[in-house]
Amino acid sequence: MNDEYKPIPSSIIAEGSDIWNGAGDRGDGAMIAYGVARYALARGDKEEAMDLWPLLEWCLEYCRRNLNEDGVVTSDSDELENRFPSGDANLATSSLYYDALLSATYLGKDLGKPASQIKQYKKQAKELRQAIEDYFGATVEGLETYKYYKENDVLRSWICIPLTVGIYDRKEETIEALFSPHLWTENGLLTQSGSETFWDRSTLYALRGVLASGEKEKGMEYLKHYSTQRLLGEHVPYAIEAWPEGNQRHLSAESGLYCRIITEGLFGIRPVGLNSFKLKPSLPDGWNKMSLKKIRAFDNNFNLDISREGEKIKIDVIVDNKTVIEKIINEGKEMLVVLPQ
């Protein structure tokens, strides 16, 4: 961080001995704000969250200072570091900033931050969501979805990212675009329509977003295909970074994204407090139940059991072998889970 709000370096070399800044600002402020806020909420440690709050504040202010006249965030590149065009402002960065603002309102409340500050973050999030629709919403290759940047006229895999931050305004045709011959291949999503390059991270984000949006059968169909092809096929047992670059080498973050398909996509866990989360499970039609065991989050150890109860869904939250929450909800609905402190 710095008082002048200069961009954070592209990369800090191990042990902090030097930096690499070859890609300029990749939207790092939004990436860090998104990650640190979700981490602090899910970690559930108030003292650690207080230590991280200044970093979150700085990154949010950095993004605010880099809004263009249309209200979306500008950056030199994106996480692909100029391998593919991203214009002056891209969909991924603004979507991450939007989610970070929402997380900041949740975290700020639990940390006792001023109501005026939290109100301002809520206002900024509302304005940014509209700006994302106005600036990026477009018909691309015949489908009502998003352009990745202003001049973009072909489909890009990162049109999936609004689905992962709860923006479902263009859900139907965005999902159609993702699984169309323009983008989908036996190895997942192409980075750009008409190319042959794929990076697993966008496929993993897409599968998570499709499931989170409630399209469980389509999401499971393609999740099964991806898992069979990638994790059980000739290249096992991890997700890969990219092809042809790197010859399908493994990168640990991609495998972490695979786990998030389950926790945030299938189970629909969204942290909203140091000891609370929203839960919106998408129990596949052919399943009677699903469970996550030994979850360490929100300063708790707990299990989640999701099962069918006629036409409805039964939720059991178990802490120390004791059911602390038992609730029946309509399928496709969301509930708030508050864990014991």
C-alpha positions in Angstrom: 0.0 0.0 0.0 1.1 3.6 -0.5 -0.3 7.0 0.2 -0.2 8.1 -3.4 -2.4 5.2 -4.5 0.1 4.0 -7.1 -0.7 0.5 -8.4 0.3 -2.6 -6.4 3.2 -4.4 -8.3 2.2 -7.3 -10.6 4.1 -9.7 -8.5 6.2 -9.8 -5.3 9.0 -12.2 -5.5 9.3 -14.9 -2.8 10.3 -13.5 0.6 9.7 -9.9 -0.6 13.2 -9.6 -2.0 12.1 -7.9 -5.2 9.1 -7.2 -7.4 8.1 -7.9 -11.0 5.8 -5.3 -12.6 5.8 -6.4 -16.3 2.0 -6.4 -16.6 1.3 -3.1 -15.0 -2.0 -2.8 -13.1 -3.9 -6.1 -13.8 -6.8 -5.0 -11.7 -4.9 -6.2 -8.6 -6.7 -3.8 -6.3 -10.0 -5.4 -7.1 -8.5 -8.9 -6.9 -7.1 -8.3 -3.5 -10.2 -6.5 -2.2 -12.3 -9.4 -3.4 -10.1 -12.1 -1.9 -9.2 -10.5 1.4 -12.8 -9.6 2.3 -14.1 -13.0 1.6 -11.1 -14.6 3.4 -11.6 -12.4 6.5 -15.4 -13.2 6.6 -14.9 -16.9 6.2 -12.0 -17.1 8.6 -14.1 -15.6 11.3 -11.3 -14.2 13.4 -12.2 -10.7 14.5 -8.6 -9.7 15.4 -7.2 -10.9 12.1 -10.0 -9.1 10.2 -9.2 -5.9 12.0 -5.6 -6.2 10.9 -6.7 -6.8 7.3 -9.3 -4.0 7.2 -6.9 -1.3 6.2 -5.8 -3.4 3.2 -9.4 -3.8 2.1 -10.1 -0.1 2.6 -7.0 0.9 0.5 -7.9 -1.5 -2.3 -11.5 -0.3 -2.5 -10.3 3.4 -2.5 -7.8 2.5 -5.2 -10.6 1.1 -7.4 -12.8 4.1 -6.7 -10.1 6.4 -7.9 -9.7 4.4 -11.1 -13.3 4.5 -12.2 -13.8 5.9 -15.7 -16.5 8.4 -16.7 -18.9 5.4 -17.2 -18.3 4.2 -13.7 -16.3 1.0 -14.3 -12.7 0.3 -13.2 -9.8 0.9 -15.5 -6.6 -1.2 -15.6 -3.6 -1.8 -17.8 -4.4 -5.5 -18.3 -6.1 -8.3 -16.5 -4.9 -11.6 -15.0 -3.9 -12.9 -18.4 -1.3 -10.1 -18.5 -1.9 -9.0 -22.1 -2.0 -12.5 -23.6 -5.4 -11.5 -24.9 -6.8 -8.0 -25.2 -8.7 -6.5 -22.3 -9.1 -2.9 -23.3 -8.9 0.0 -20.8 -11.6 -1.5 -18.5 -12.6 -5.1 -18.3 -15.6 -7.0 -17.0 -13.6 -9.2 -14.5 -12.1 -6.3 -12.6 -15.3 -4.4 -12.1 -17.2 -7.6 -11.1 -14.6 -8.4 -8.5 -14.7 -4.8 -7.2 -18.5 -5.1 -6.9 -18.3 -8.3 -4.9 -15.6 -6.7 -2.7 -17.9 -3.7 -1.9 -20.6 -6.1 -0.8 -18.2 -8.0 1.4 -17.0 -4.8 2.9 -20.5 -3.9 4.0 -20.8 -7.3 5.8 -17.4 -7.2 7.3 -17.6 -3.5 8.3 -20.8 -4.1 10.2 -19.3 -7.0 12.2 -16.1 -4.9 13.0 -18.2 -1.9 14.2 -17.1 0.4 11.4 -19.0 3.7 11.0 -22.5 3.3 9.6 -21.7 6.2 7.1 -18.8 4.2 5.7 -20.9 1.0 5.3 -23.7 3.0 3.7 -21.2 4.5 1.2 -19.9 1.1 0.2 -23.5 -0.1 -0.4 -24.2 3.0 -2.5 -21.0 2.4 -4.6 -22.0 -1.3 -5.1 -25.4 -0.3 -6.4 -24.0 2.3 -8.8 -21.3 -0.1 -10.0 -23.8 -2.9 -10.7 -25.8 -0.6 -12.9 -22.6 0.6 -14.6 -21.5 -3.0 -15.3 -24.9 -3.6 -17.0 -24.7 -0.3 -19.0 -21.1 -0.6 -20.0 -20.6 -4.3 -20.6 -24.1 -5.6 -21.3 -24.2 -6.3 -25.1 -25.2 -8.6 -27.9 -22.1 -10.6 -28.8 -22.1 -13.1 -31.6 -25.9 -13.1 -31.5 -26.3 -13.6 -27.8 -27.5 -11.2 -25.1 -24.5 -11.4 -22.7 -21.5 -9.3 -22.0 -18.6 -7.8 -24.0 -15.4 -8.2 -22.0 -14.2 -4.7 -22.8 -15.7 -1.8 -24.8 -14.3 -2.7 -28.2 -14.8 -6.5 -27.8 -16.9 -8.1 -30.5 -16.3 -11.9 -29.9 -17.3 -14.1 -27.0 -14.9 -14.4 -24.1 -14.8 -17.0 -21.3 -14.9 -14.3 -18.6 -18.5 -13.4 -19.3 -19.1 -16.0 -16.6 -17.8 -13.8 -13.8 -21.0 -11.8 -13.1 -22.6 -15.2 -12.3 -20.1 -15.8 -9.5 -20.8 -12.5 -7.8 -24.6 -12.8 -7.8 -25.4 -10.8 -11.0 -27.9 -12.9 -12.9 -29.5 -10.2 -15.1 -28.2 -11.9 -18.3 -28.0 -15.4 -16.9 -29.9 -17.4 -19.6 -28.0 -16.3 -22.7 -24.7 -16.0 -20.9 -24.9 -19.7 -20.0 -26.0 -20.4 -23.5 -22.9 -18.6 -24.8 -20.6 -20.4 -22.4 -21.7 -23.8 -23.5 -22.1 -23.0 -27.2 -19.6 -24.2 -29.9 -18.2 -20.6 -29.8 -16.5 -21.3 -26.4 -17.0 -24.8 -25.1 -14.6 -27.6 -26.1 -13.9 -31.1 -24.7 -11.3 -29.3 -22.5 -13.6 -26.7 -21.2 -13.9 -23.0 -22.2 -11.8 -21.3 -24.8 -10.4 -18.0 -23.6 -11.8 -16.4 -26.7 -14.1 -17.5 -29.5 -12.1 -18.5 -32.5 -8.9 -19.3 -30.6 -7.6 -22.6 -29.4 -6.3 -21.4 -26.0 -7.9 -22.5 -22.8 -7.1 -21.5 -19.1 -8.9 -23.8 -16.6 -9.6 -20.9 -14.2 -12.3 -19.5 -16.4 -13.9 -22.9 -16.8 -13.9 -23.4 -13.1 -15.4 -20.0 -12.4 -18.1 -20.7 -15.0 -19.1 -24.0 -13.5 -19.3 -22.4 -10.1 -21.3 -19.5 -11.4 -23.8 -21.7 -13.4 -24.5 -23.8 -10.3 -24.8 -20.7 -8.1 -27.3 -19.2 -10.5 -29.6 -22.2 -10.0 -28.9 -24.0 -13.3 -28.0 -27.2 -11.4 -28.7 -29.8 -14.1 -26.7 -28.0 -16.8 -24.0 -27.2 -14.3 -23.7 -30.8 -13.2 -23.7 -32.1 -16.7 -20.6 -30.0 -17.6 -19.0 -30.5 -14.2 -19.1 -34.3 -14.7 -17.7 -33.9 -18.2 -14.8 -31.6 -17.0 -14.1 -33.9 -14.0 -14.0 -37.0 -16.2 -11.9 -35.3 -18.9 -9.4 -33.5 -16.7 -9.3 -35.1 -13.2 -9.9 -38.7 -14.2 -8.5 -38.7 -17.7 -5.0 -38.7 -19.2 -3.9 -35.7 -17.2 -4.5 -36.4 -13.5 -5.4 -35.6 -10.8 -5.4 -31.8 -10.9 -6.8 -28.9 -12.8 -4.3 -27.3 -15.2 -3.3 -23.7 -15.7 -3.3 -23.3 -19.5 -2.8 -24.8 -23.0 -0.8 -24.5 -25.2 1.2 -22.3 -22.9 2.9 -24.3 -20.2 1.9 -27.6 -21.8 -0.9 -28.2 -19.2 1.2 -27.8 -16.1 -0.5 -27.8 -12.8 -1.1 -24.6 -10.7 -2.4 -25.0 -7.2 -4.9 -22.1 -7.4 -6.8 -23.8 -10.2 -7.4 -26.8 -8.0 -8.6 -24.5 -5.3 -11.1 -23.1 -7.8 -12.4 -26.6 -8.4 -13.2 -26.9 -4.7 -15.1 -23.6 -4.9 -17.5 -25.1 -7.5 -18.7 -27.4 -4.6 -18.7 -24.9 -1.7 -20.0 -21.8 -3.5 -21.7 -23.4 -6.5 -23.3 -26.6 -5.4 -23.8 -25.6 -1.7 -24.2 -21.9 -2.4 -22.2 -20.7 0.6 -21.6 -16.9 0.6 -19.9 -15.4 3.7 -21.9 -12.5 5.2 -20.4 -12.2 8.7 -17.7 -13.5 10.9 -20.0 -16.2 12.1 -22.7 -16.2 9.4 -23.2 -17.1 5.8 -26.0 -17.3 3.2 -26.8 -20.8 2.0 -28.4 -21.6 -1.3 -28.0 -25.3 -2.1 -28.5 -26.7 -5.6 -29.3 -30.3 -4.9 -29.1 -32.1 -8.2 -32.4 -33.8 -9.3 -30.9 -37.3 -9.1 -29.5 -36.9 -5.6 -31.4 -37.4 -2.3 -28.8 -35.8 -0.2 -25.3 -34.2 -0.1 -23.0 -33.3 2.7 -19.9 -31.3 3.5 -18.1 -32.6 6.6 -15.5 -31.1 8.9 -15.8 -27.5 7.6 -13.4 -25.2 9.3 -14.8 -21.7 8.8 -16.5 -18.8 10.6 -14.4 -19.7 13.7 -16.2 -23.0 13.9 -16.0 -26.7 13.0 -19.2 -27.9 11.5 -21.0 -30.2 9.1 -23.7 -29.3 6.5 -26.2 -31.9 5.5 -28.7 -31.2 2.7 -31.5 -33.6 2.0 -34.9 -33.9 0.3 -38.0 -33.5 2.3 -40.8 -34.1 -0.3 -40.8 -31.2 -2.6 -38.6 -29.1 -0.3 -35.0 -29.1 1.0 -34.0 -29.9 4.6 -30.9 -28.2 6.0 -29.0 -29.6 9.0 -26.1 -27.7 10.5 -24.1 -29.8 13.0 -21.6 -28.4 15.4 -19.7 -30.8 17.8 -22.0 -33.7 16.8 -25.1 -31.6 17.8 -27.6 -30.3 15.3 -27.7 -26.5 16.0 -29.9 -25.6 13.0 -32.6 -27.7 11.4 -34.7 -26.0 8.7 -36.9 -26.8 5.7 -36.8 -24.4 2.8 -38.2 -24.3 -0.7 -35.9 -25.6 -3.4 -33.8 -22.9 -5.0 -34.3 -20.5 -2.0 -31.7 -19.0 0.2 -31.4 -19.0 4.0 -29.1 -17.3 6.5 -27.0 -19.5 8.8 -25.7 -17.9 12.0 -23.3 -20.2 13.8 -22.7 -20.1 17.6 -20.0 -17.8 18.8 
